[in-house]
Amino acid sequence: MKRFAAHRLYLASERKMLVMQVVELDDLGNVNRIFPLAEEVRQTEWIGGIIVVTAENLQSVRDQSFRVFLSRLSAKPEKEMKAWHVTSFDVSAMEFTSCSRIVRLQ
């Protein structure tokens, strides 16, 4: 089991943006649970930026805005949800940067 925390978490199944959240993954890398980061939680890695939780396999973020990227995600809840970290994400502008990449958390 691993835990990651970030400034923002987008839950695609509910089309909802959450603030200061922890995502907990099982041994297969699937999302086990999500909960607010209310205090320091042991064995939690702070990665900052944004985590996207979806059943889809995410690809490149090139040449699209964050809003368009989110609109293309399926809102269909699945049994096995995955967590993806968007690196070099501009949280204040809520937008990708030229260095942004999508990395699956495992």
N, C-alpha and C positions, 0 to 999 in steps of 0.2 A: 504494500500500500504506500502511495506517495501523495503528498499534498502540495499544492501550489497556490500562491495568493497573488492577486493583481489589483490594480486601481479599478478596473472595470471588467465585467464578465457579461458577455452577450449570450443569452439562452435562446437559441433559435426556435426551439419547440414552442416557446411562448412569445416570441418576438419581443423580448424584454431585456433592457440593459440594467444591470445591477452594479452597485458601487461597493468597493472594498470587500471582495469575496474570496473564499477559499474553495478550491475544487479538489476533491479527494478521488484518487484513481485506484481501481483494484489492481491485482497482479497482472491482468491482461491489458491494462491501459485504458479500460473503460471507466466512465464516470460513475462513481459509487454514490457520492452525495455532494451537495453544494451548500455552503453555509456562510453567513456574514463573518467578516474578520473583525470581531469586537475586541479581541485581546490577542496577545502573542500566543500562538499555538505551536507547541513543540513539534519538531520534525516537519515543519512547513517551510518550503522554499519560496521566498519573495522574488517574483520575476517581473513585477510591475507591468505597465502597459495594459494590454487587453487579452483576455482569454475568450475564445469563441467555443461554445459547446453545441455540437450538432452531430447527427448520425452520418453526415456526408463526409466524403474525403475531399478536403480543401486543396485547391491548387494555387497558382500564382495570383498575386494581387496587382499585377502590372496593368497600367492604363485603365484603371477604374477607380471611382471614388469609393469611400467606405460605405456610403449610403447605397450605392448601386450593388456593391458586394453583398451587403446584408439583405437587400431585396431579392437576391437570387438564391438565398438559402431556403431550404424547405422548412416549413413550420410543423411538419409531421413528426410527432414524438415517436421515438424508436426505443427499443429495449436497450440497445447498446449505443450509448452516446459517447462521443470522443471529445477530448479537449485539445484545442489548438491555440498556441501562443502566437500573437502577431508581434514580431520583434520590431524595434525602432518605430513604434507607433506614437503619433503625436496626440497625447491624451487631451491636452487643452483645446486643440482644434478638432478632435475626434476624426482624424484623417490619417491615411497612410502617408509615409514619407518615401523618398526615393530609395531608401535602404530597407524598407519593410519586407519581411519574409514571413511565411507561415510555417510553423514547426509543430508537429504533433507532440503533445506531452505524453510521456510514458514512464 
